[in-house]
């Protein structure tokens, strides 16, 4: 079992946030308790499992009981303590943005620690961040947020690049984690509030 290092702490916080995000999305779709927990569990751990596979280590979700426990307990608690239905959508967006920021940071740093070059580490970090939300949206019958016009993957990539840059400058890990995660969260939320979007292809009438 891994020690309670700063990366593990942030990882567990990210798992809790994404588990809550997935559970709230499940509640909004009126899933039963098992369905809500399952969506929360997969949303919380999907990105991290992909990350661990890419860096060629055993997925922490399968070898460290804390990961699965945090996901299940958070999802179950969210099922019983979820807010009013009218507030569910905004809650999902807030939790998802927070989870994105935390996961892109831990994903990038873990890839760097595994000896992967910065560019590859940033790609793995972005996949770590978007993986849970992608699974959540697919399970709840929504078009994945990352495939829409909204600034999502770009915000995650900005967080990856910033944490990799700060790490190269030998910035203390807690500081680089906080700055990069905050940047990702703020960029994502500002994009939502201001309706920023990526360009899409235009179709011509025949």
C-alpha positions as CSV (number, residue, x, y, z in Angstrom):
1,X,0.0,0.0,0.0
2,X,1.3,3.4,-0.9
3,X,2.1,5.9,1.9
4,X,-0.1,9.0,2.4
5,X,2.1,11.2,0.2
6,X,0.8,14.6,-1.2
7,X,0.1,12.9,-4.5
8,X,-2.0,10.1,-2.8
9,X,-3.9,12.7,-0.8
10,X,-4.7,14.8,-3.9
11,X,-5.6,11.5,-5.8
12,X,-8.1,10.5,-3.1
13,X,-9.6,14.0,-3.0
14,X,-10.0,13.8,-6.8
15,X,-11.6,10.4,-6.5
16,X,-14.1,11.7,-4.0
17,X,-14.9,14.7,-6.2
18,X,-15.4,12.6,-9.3
19,X,-17.4,10.0,-7.4
20,X,-19.7,12.8,-6.1
21,X,-20.0,14.1,-9.7
22,X,-20.9,10.7,-11.1
23,X,-23.3,10.0,-8.3
24,X,-25.1,13.4,-8.8
25,X,-25.4,12.7,-12.5
26,X,-26.8,9.3,-11.6
27,X,-29.3,10.8,-9.2
28,X,-30.4,13.3,-11.9
29,X,-31.1,10.3,-14.2
30,X,-33.1,8.7,-11.4
31,X,-30.9,5.6,-11.1
32,X,-31.3,3.4,-8.1
33,X,-28.7,3.2,-5.3
34,X,-26.6,0.5,-7.1
35,X,-26.7,2.5,-10.3
36,X,-25.6,5.7,-8.6
37,X,-22.8,4.0,-6.8
38,X,-21.7,2.2,-10.0
39,X,-21.6,5.5,-12.0
40,X,-19.8,7.3,-9.2
41,X,-17.3,4.4,-8.8
42,X,-16.4,4.2,-12.5
43,X,-16.3,8.0,-12.9
44,X,-13.9,8.3,-10.0
45,X,-11.5,5.5,-10.9
46,X,-11.7,5.2,-14.7
47,X,-9.2,7.9,-15.5
48,X,-6.8,6.7,-12.8
49,X,-6.9,3.1,-14.1
50,X,-6.1,4.4,-17.6
51,X,-3.2,6.4,-16.2
52,X,-1.7,3.5,-14.3
53,X,-2.0,1.2,-17.4
54,X,-0.1,3.8,-19.5
55,X,2.7,4.1,-16.9
56,X,2.9,0.3,-16.6
57,X,2.0,-0.1,-13.0
58,X,-0.7,-2.0,-11.2
59,X,-3.8,0.2,-11.0
60,X,-4.0,1.7,-7.6
61,X,-7.8,1.2,-7.7
62,X,-7.2,-2.6,-7.5
63,X,-4.4,-2.8,-5.0
64,X,-5.1,0.0,-2.6
65,X,-8.4,-0.4,-0.7
66,X,-8.6,3.4,0.0
67,X,-9.3,4.2,-3.6
68,X,-12.3,2.0,-4.0
69,X,-13.5,2.7,-0.5
70,X,-13.5,6.5,-1.0
71,X,-15.3,6.1,-4.3
72,X,-18.0,3.9,-3.0
73,X,-18.6,5.8,0.3
74,X,-18.7,9.1,-1.4
75,X,-21.1,7.9,-4.1
76,X,-23.4,6.3,-1.5
77,X,-23.3,9.4,0.7
78,X,-24.1,11.6,-2.3
79,X,-27.1,9.4,-3.1
80,X,-28.6,10.1,0.3
81,X,-27.5,13.7,0.7
82,X,-27.9,15.0,-2.8
83,X,-29.2,18.6,-3.2
84,X,-32.5,19.6,-4.8
85,X,-33.0,18.4,-8.3
86,X,-33.1,22.0,-9.6
87,X,-29.4,22.4,-8.4
88,X,-28.1,19.1,-9.7
89,X,-26.7,20.4,-13.0
90,X,-24.6,23.2,-11.5
91,X,-23.3,20.9,-8.8
92,X,-22.2,18.4,-11.4
93,X,-20.4,21.1,-13.3
94,X,-18.6,22.4,-10.2
95,X,-17.6,18.9,-9.0
96,X,-16.5,17.9,-12.5
97,X,-14.3,21.0,-12.9
98,X,-12.7,20.4,-9.5
99,X,-12.1,16.7,-10.3
100,X,-10.6,17.6,-13.7
101,X,-8.1,20.0,-12.1
102,X,-7.0,17.4,-9.4
103,X,-6.8,14.5,-11.8
104,X,-4.8,16.2,-14.6
105,X,-2.3,17.3,-12.0
106,X,-1.8,13.9,-10.3
107,X,-1.8,12.1,-13.7
108,X,0.9,14.3,-15.1
109,X,3.1,14.2,-12.0
110,X,2.8,10.4,-11.7
111,X,3.7,10.0,-15.4
112,X,6.8,12.3,-14.8
113,X,7.8,10.3,-11.8
114,X,7.6,7.1,-13.9
115,X,10.2,8.6,-16.3
116,X,7.9,9.6,-19.1
117,X,9.0,12.8,-21.0
118,X,7.0,16.0,-20.3
119,X,5.0,15.8,-23.6
120,X,3.9,12.3,-23.0
121,X,3.2,13.0,-19.3
122,X,0.9,15.9,-20.3
123,X,-1.1,13.6,-22.6
124,X,-1.4,11.0,-19.9
125,X,-2.4,13.7,-17.4
126,X,-5.1,15.0,-19.8
127,X,-6.5,11.4,-20.3
128,X,-6.5,10.9,-16.6
129,X,-8.6,14.1,-16.1
130,X,-11.1,13.4,-18.9
131,X,-11.4,9.7,-18.5
132,X,-13.8,9.7,-15.5
133,X,-16.1,12.3,-16.9
134,X,-16.2,10.5,-20.3
135,X,-17.3,7.3,-18.6
136,X,-19.8,9.1,-16.4
137,X,-21.5,10.8,-19.4
138,X,-21.6,7.6,-21.5
139,X,-23.2,5.6,-18.6
140,X,-25.8,8.3,-18.1
141,X,-26.7,8.7,-21.7
142,X,-25.1,12.1,-22.3
143,X,-22.9,13.3,-25.1
144,X,-19.4,13.3,-23.4
145,X,-18.5,16.8,-22.3
146,X,-15.1,16.4,-23.8
147,X,-16.6,16.0,-27.3
148,X,-18.7,19.1,-27.1
149,X,-17.7,22.6,-28.1
150,X,-17.1,23.5,-24.4
151,X,-13.5,24.2,-23.2
152,X,-12.9,21.0,-21.3
153,X,-9.9,19.0,-22.6
154,X,-8.1,22.3,-23.4
155,X,-8.5,23.4,-19.7
156,X,-7.2,20.0,-18.6
157,X,-4.2,20.3,-21.0
158,X,-3.4,23.8,-19.7
159,X,-3.2,22.3,-16.2
160,X,-1.0,19.5,-17.4
161,X,1.4,21.9,-19.1
162,X,1.5,24.2,-16.1
163,X,2.3,21.5,-13.5
164,X,4.9,20.0,-15.8
165,X,6.5,23.4,-16.2
166,X,6.4,24.1,-12.5
167,X,7.9,20.7,-11.7
168,X,10.7,21.4,-14.2
169,X,11.4,24.6,-12.3
170,X,11.7,22.5,-9.1
171,X,8.7,24.2,-7.5
172,X,7.6,22.5,-4.3
173,X,5.0,19.9,-5.1
174,X,2.2,21.2,-2.9
175,X,2.5,24.6,-4.5
176,X,2.6,23.3,-8.1
177,X,-0.3,21.0,-7.4
178,X,-2.4,23.9,-5.9
179,X,-1.5,26.4,-8.7
180,X,-2.1,24.0,-11.6
181,X,-5.3,22.5,-10.2
182,X,-6.7,26.0,-9.5
183,X,-5.8,27.1,-13.1
184,X,-7.6,24.2,-14.6
185,X,-10.7,24.7,-12.4
186,X,-10.9,28.5,-13.0
187,X,-10.4,28.2,-16.7
188,X,-13.1,25.5,-16.9
189,X,-15.6,27.5,-14.9
190,X,-14.9,30.8,-16.7
191,X,-15.4,29.0,-20.0
192,X,-18.8,27.8,-18.8
193,X,-19.8,31.2,-17.5
194,X,-18.7,33.0,-20.6
195,X,-19.8,30.3,-23.0
196,X,-16.4,29.9,-24.4
197,X,-16.2,27.1,-27.0
198,X,-13.9,25.5,-29.4
199,X,-14.7,26.0,-33.2
200,X,-16.7,23.4,-34.9
201,X,-17.0,22.5,-38.6
202,X,-19.7,24.3,-40.5
203,X,-21.9,22.4,-43.0
204,X,-22.9,23.8,-46.3
205,X,-26.4,23.4,-47.7
206,X,-26.4,21.3,-50.8
